[in-house]
Amino acid sequence: MRHRHLDHQRYTLAAIDDVIARGRWTDWADLRRAARAETPLLDRIERVCRACIHDPYAQRHHFWMHYVQARRRRDTA
């Protein structure tokens, strides 16, 4: 996915937010693969989601926050 207003392909905070908010299934799969390969990416995903977690309609951000939490529980078990 080509991120709005971004001319690079790294997962910056803005790029993560764009993928979560506007991405399609394949974009989400790419983000998940990147998060599995690069564990510090989970911190950035959590940071993006935490900014939207107060909004009950931000379901995509809630989904990704739950993904990060589940991933961390799995990694510590």
C-alpha positions in Angstrom: 0.0 0.0 0.0 1.3 3.4 -0.9 0.8 5.5 2.3 -0.8 8.9 2.0 1.7 11.8 2.0 4.7 9.5 2.6 7.4 8.8 0.1 9.1 5.9 1.8 8.1 2.3 2.7 9.3 2.1 6.3 6.7 1.6 9.1 6.8 5.0 10.7 4.0 6.0 13.1 2.2 7.7 10.3 2.6 4.8 8.0 1.3 2.4 10.7 -1.7 4.6 11.4 -2.4 4.7 7.6 -2.2 1.0 7.2 -4.5 0.4 10.2 -7.1 3.0 9.3 -7.1 2.7 5.5 -5.4 -0.5 4.7 -6.8 -3.6 3.1 -6.4 -7.2 4.1 -3.1 -7.6 2.3 -1.7 -4.4 3.9 -2.6 -5.8 7.3 -0.9 -9.1 6.5 2.3 -7.2 5.5 2.2 -5.2 8.8 1.7 -8.5 10.7 4.6 -10.1 8.9 6.8 -7.1 9.6 5.8 -7.1 13.3 6.6 -10.8 13.6 10.1 -10.2 12.1 10.8 -7.0 13.9 9.6 -7.1 17.5 10.2 -3.4 18.2 7.5 -2.6 15.7 5.0 -3.8 18.2 5.9 -0.8 20.4 5.1 1.5 17.5 1.8 -0.2 16.7 0.8 0.0 20.4 1.7 3.7 20.4 -0.5 4.4 17.4 -3.4 2.4 18.8 -3.1 3.9 22.3 -3.9 7.4 20.8 -7.2 6.0 19.4 -8.2 3.5 22.1 -10.6 6.0 23.8 -12.8 6.0 20.7 -15.2 3.0 20.7 -15.6 3.4 16.9 -11.9 3.0 16.2 -12.4 -0.8 15.9 -9.4 -1.3 13.7 -7.1 0.3 16.3 -8.8 -1.8 19.0 -8.1 -4.9 16.9 -4.4 -4.1 16.6 -4.1 -3.2 20.2 -5.5 -6.7 21.1 -3.1 -8.2 18.6 -0.1 -6.5 20.3 -1.2 -7.6 23.8 -1.8 -11.2 22.7 1.5 -11.3 20.9 3.3 -10.0 24.1 1.5 -12.6 26.3 2.5 -15.3 23.9 6.2 -14.2 23.8 6.4 -14.1 27.6 4.8 -17.5 28.1 
